[in-house]
Each structure stands twice: as structure tokens, then as C-alpha cells.
């Protein structure tokens, strides 16, 4: 079992209320025995979670769930939202390339217009049907290891969750049309139909790591915590 797998198990237990806010969680030794892995593996997962503010570790006291951990769990909300509703989550890779970003993206990502970012597109599925589509620009200097081969296997958001200790984000929500060819094709809707756009800029301390734009059909209804 990898430390990323341990991290995901801990996140799941916090998200579903098994370990509520403020509660002490089992020791690294106890978790290692329960999960059948090395204590060092558990320690690495706990270190990453502490860096993002999901848990708090205190010497001679133990490890407890932070008072507001759900702010940190929003990165995995899409999968959990679908699975909690009884749907099968899926992801389909569309494309990726190193590109010079649009001016507004370069400005938000704090890079020069001449610099390149890793740009990728993908579709998230619910029971095999399109749920939303995403385009994302990532600074691979802050996310070494994220590449086309990786993206063909897993979404950028889940890869970042397991590999980069993102610790803050800004979100904006708006409405636009599906005029971009890939949006209409990915969601199976006409180009003149309105779509909900959710833009999220994720940071590691003072460095922007990734800017994503997700597009949902106008019939989409969001339920959950952000």
C-alpha cells in the first residue's frame, strides 16, 4: 500500500464523519497494523495531510482532525459527490500539451506570456455518461511528475491531491455558452446552450500550481460543502 492510498483512506474517514472535527485519530502504529503497511508509509501520509491543514499533529498529545478540514477536501469532492449519490465515477482523458497560456491564465498563474504550462482536457463521467468536462493549466515546476502519461491514467485533480500539498484555493462560478468545440462535444450539447463554469486556482503557499475550468450542463445541481 502506498502513502497516497493511506492518505485517501484517512480523507474518506474524515469526509464521511467517522473521525469528526477535533477528534483524535488512531496512532501511526495502530493504523499501520490495521492497513497492513509500514509505519513509515503512514507517517508520510500524515505528514502530507498535516501540511495541507487537514489534521494537526502535536507531540505527546497525538493527531487530531482540524476544525475545518472540509476546506481541504474540496479537491476530491467530485468523485465523492458522485459515489455518495450511488453513481459510478469515471474519467476520460482527452488531450494534453505544453502550451503558451492565454493572457488571463498567465496573469492568474503568475507566469510570463512567453512561458509554457501543461494544458490538459478531460471528461468526468457518472455511470458512464458525461457529467462535466475540464480544461486545466498546471505549472509542472510545482508539480513534477505530472505529464501526458500520468493524465491518461488519472485526472489531474486526483494526482495533485496525492502528490502536491496544496494549501489554499480561490473559486469563481459563472455562466457561459458551450461555444468551445470541446465543451459541446464532451457534454453532448449544442454550442449555443448555456453551461455552468467553475474556475478554481490552487496554490502551494505563494505559488499558483494549477488553474482549472470545469463546465457543467445547465441542468446541473450542486449539493455539498465547499
C-alpha positions as CSV (number, residue, x, y, z in Angstrom):
1,X,0.0,0.0,0.0
2,X,1.3,3.4,-0.9
3,X,1.2,6.5,1.2
4,X,-1.2,8.1,-1.2
5,X,-3.6,5.1,-0.6
6,X,-3.3,5.7,3.2
7,X,-3.9,9.4,2.7
8,X,-7.1,8.6,0.7
9,X,-8.4,6.3,3.4
10,X,-7.8,8.9,6.1
11,X,-9.5,11.6,4.0
12,X,-12.5,9.3,3.4
13,X,-13.0,8.7,7.1
14,X,-12.8,12.4,7.8
15,X,-15.2,13.2,5.0
16,X,-17.8,10.6,6.0
17,X,-17.7,11.7,9.7
18,X,-16.0,8.5,11.0
19,X,-13.4,10.9,12.5
20,X,-15.2,14.2,13.2
21,X,-13.6,17.6,13.6
22,X,-11.4,17.9,16.7
23,X,-11.3,14.1,17.3
24,X,-8.0,12.3,18.0
25,X,-7.4,9.6,15.4
26,X,-5.5,6.3,15.9
27,X,-1.8,6.3,16.2
28,X,0.5,5.6,13.3
29,X,1.4,2.2,14.7
30,X,-2.3,1.3,15.1
31,X,-3.1,2.5,11.5
32,X,-0.1,0.6,10.1
33,X,-1.3,-2.6,11.8
34,X,-4.9,-2.1,10.6
35,X,-3.9,-1.3,7.0
36,X,-1.1,-3.8,6.7
37,X,1.6,-1.4,5.8
38,X,4.8,0.1,7.3
39,X,4.6,2.8,9.9
40,X,6.8,5.0,7.6
41,X,4.1,4.8,5.0
42,X,1.5,6.0,7.4
43,X,3.9,8.7,8.6
44,X,4.4,10.0,5.1
45,X,0.6,10.2,4.5
46,X,0.1,12.0,7.9
47,X,2.9,14.5,7.1
48,X,1.2,15.4,3.8
49,X,-2.2,15.8,5.5
50,X,-0.7,18.0,8.2
51,X,1.0,20.2,5.6
52,X,-2.4,20.9,4.0
53,X,-4.1,21.6,7.3
54,X,-6.4,18.6,7.3
55,X,-5.0,17.2,10.5
56,X,-3.0,18.7,13.4
57,X,-0.1,16.8,15.0
58,X,1.0,17.6,18.5
59,X,3.9,15.9,20.3
60,X,2.8,13.9,23.3
61,X,-0.8,14.7,22.5
62,X,-1.5,12.9,19.2
63,X,-3.1,13.6,15.9
64,X,-6.5,15.2,15.6
65,X,-8.8,16.3,12.8
66,X,-8.6,20.0,12.2
67,X,-11.6,22.2,13.0
68,X,-12.4,22.9,9.3
69,X,-10.9,20.1,7.3
70,X,-13.6,20.1,4.5
71,X,-12.0,23.2,3.0
72,X,-9.0,21.0,2.2
73,X,-11.1,18.1,0.9
74,X,-12.8,20.0,-1.9
75,X,-10.2,18.7,-4.4
76,X,-11.8,15.2,-4.2
77,X,-15.3,16.4,-3.9
78,X,-16.4,15.5,-7.4
79,X,-15.7,11.8,-7.0
80,X,-17.1,11.7,-3.5
81,X,-20.2,13.6,-4.6
82,X,-21.0,11.0,-7.3
83,X,-20.2,8.0,-5.2
84,X,-22.2,9.3,-2.2
85,X,-25.2,9.5,-4.5
86,X,-24.7,5.9,-5.6
87,X,-23.2,6.7,-9.0
88,X,-20.1,5.2,-10.6
89,X,-17.4,7.7,-11.1
90,X,-15.4,7.8,-14.3
91,X,-12.7,9.8,-16.0
92,X,-11.8,10.0,-19.7
93,X,-8.6,11.7,-20.8
94,X,-8.9,13.8,-24.0
95,X,-5.6,15.6,-24.6
96,X,-2.6,17.4,-23.1
97,X,0.3,19.5,-24.3
98,X,2.8,22.2,-23.2
99,X,1.3,25.5,-24.4
100,X,1.7,29.2,-24.0
101,X,-1.4,30.1,-21.9
102,X,-4.0,32.8,-22.7
103,X,-3.1,36.2,-21.2
104,X,-5.7,35.9,-18.3
105,X,-4.4,32.4,-17.3
106,X,-0.8,33.6,-17.4
107,X,-1.7,36.5,-15.2
108,X,-3.5,34.4,-12.7
109,X,-0.7,31.8,-12.7
110,X,1.9,34.5,-12.3
111,X,3.9,33.5,-15.3
112,X,5.1,35.4,-18.3
113,X,3.1,35.2,-21.6
114,X,6.1,33.5,-23.2
115,X,6.3,30.7,-20.6
116,X,4.5,27.4,-21.1
117,X,2.2,25.4,-18.9
118,X,0.9,21.9,-19.1
119,X,-2.6,22.1,-20.6
120,X,-5.0,19.2,-20.5
121,X,-8.6,18.4,-21.1
122,X,-10.7,15.6,-19.8
123,X,-14.3,14.5,-19.1
124,X,-15.7,13.2,-15.8
125,X,-18.4,10.6,-16.1
126,X,-21.4,9.5,-13.9
127,X,-22.5,5.9,-14.7
128,X,-20.7,6.2,-18.0
129,X,-22.4,9.4,-19.1
130,X,-20.7,12.8,-19.3
131,X,-21.1,14.7,-16.0
132,X,-18.8,17.7,-16.6
133,X,-15.7,18.4,-18.6
134,X,-12.5,20.2,-17.6
135,X,-9.6,22.2,-19.0
136,X,-6.6,22.8,-16.8
137,X,-3.3,24.6,-16.9
138,X,-0.6,23.4,-14.5
139,X,2.8,24.7,-13.6
140,X,4.9,21.5,-13.7
141,X,7.7,23.2,-11.8
142,X,5.4,23.0,-8.8
143,X,4.0,19.6,-9.8
144,X,7.0,17.5,-11.1
145,X,5.8,14.1,-12.5
146,X,2.6,15.3,-13.9
147,X,2.7,14.5,-17.6
148,X,0.6,13.1,-20.5
149,X,1.3,9.5,-19.5
150,X,0.1,10.2,-16.0
151,X,-3.0,12.1,-17.2
152,X,-4.0,9.2,-19.4
153,X,-4.4,7.1,-16.3
154,X,-5.8,9.5,-13.7
155,X,-7.3,13.0,-13.6
156,X,-5.0,16.0,-12.7
157,X,-7.1,16.8,-9.6
158,X,-6.7,13.4,-8.1
159,X,-3.0,13.3,-9.0
160,X,-2.4,16.7,-7.4
161,X,-4.3,15.5,-4.3
162,X,-1.9,12.7,-3.8
163,X,1.4,14.4,-4.8
164,X,1.3,18.1,-4.0
165,X,0.4,19.6,-0.6
166,X,-1.9,22.3,-2.0
167,X,-3.0,24.6,0.9
168,X,-5.3,27.2,-0.4
169,X,-7.6,27.9,-3.4
170,X,-9.8,30.6,-4.9
171,X,-13.0,29.7,-6.7
172,X,-15.3,31.6,-9.0
173,X,-18.6,30.5,-10.6
174,X,-20.2,31.9,-13.7
175,X,-22.3,31.0,-16.8
176,X,-21.0,30.9,-20.4
177,X,-22.1,29.2,-23.6
178,X,-20.8,25.9,-24.9
179,X,-19.2,27.6,-27.9
180,X,-15.9,26.0,-27.4
181,X,-15.9,22.9,-29.6
182,X,-14.6,20.5,-27.0
183,X,-17.3,21.5,-24.4
184,X,-20.2,20.7,-26.7
185,X,-18.6,17.5,-27.9
186,X,-17.7,16.4,-24.4
187,X,-21.1,17.1,-22.9
188,X,-23.2,16.2,-25.9
189,X,-24.9,19.6,-26.1
190,X,-25.4,22.3,-28.7
191,X,-22.9,25.2,-29.0
192,X,-25.4,27.8,-28.1
193,X,-26.5,26.1,-24.8
194,X,-25.5,27.8,-21.5
195,X,-23.1,25.9,-19.2
196,X,-22.1,26.5,-15.6
197,X,-18.4,27.3,-15.3
198,X,-16.5,26.7,-12.1
199,X,-12.9,28.1,-12.1
200,X,-10.5,27.0,-9.4
201,X,-7.0,28.3,-8.8
202,X,-4.9,26.2,-6.4
203,X,-1.8,27.3,-4.6
204,X,1.1,25.9,-2.7
205,X,2.0,28.7,-0.3
206,X,2.6,31.7,-2.6
207,X,2.9,29.7,-5.8
208,X,-0.1,29.1,-8.1
209,X,0.1,25.4,-9.1
210,X,-3.0,24.8,-11.2
211,X,-5.9,26.6,-12.7
212,X,-8.9,24.5,-13.8
213,X,-12.2,25.4,-15.5
214,X,-15.0,22.8,-15.3
215,X,-18.1,23.0,-17.4
216,X,-21.4,21.6,-16.3
217,X,-24.7,21.3,-18.2
218,X,-27.3,24.0,-17.3
219,X,-29.4,21.3,-15.6
220,X,-26.6,20.6,-13.1
221,X,-27.4,21.0,-9.4
222,X,-24.6,21.0,-6.8
223,X,-25.2,19.7,-3.3
224,X,-22.4,19.5,-0.7
225,X,-19.9,21.6,1.1
226,X,-17.2,23.7,-0.3
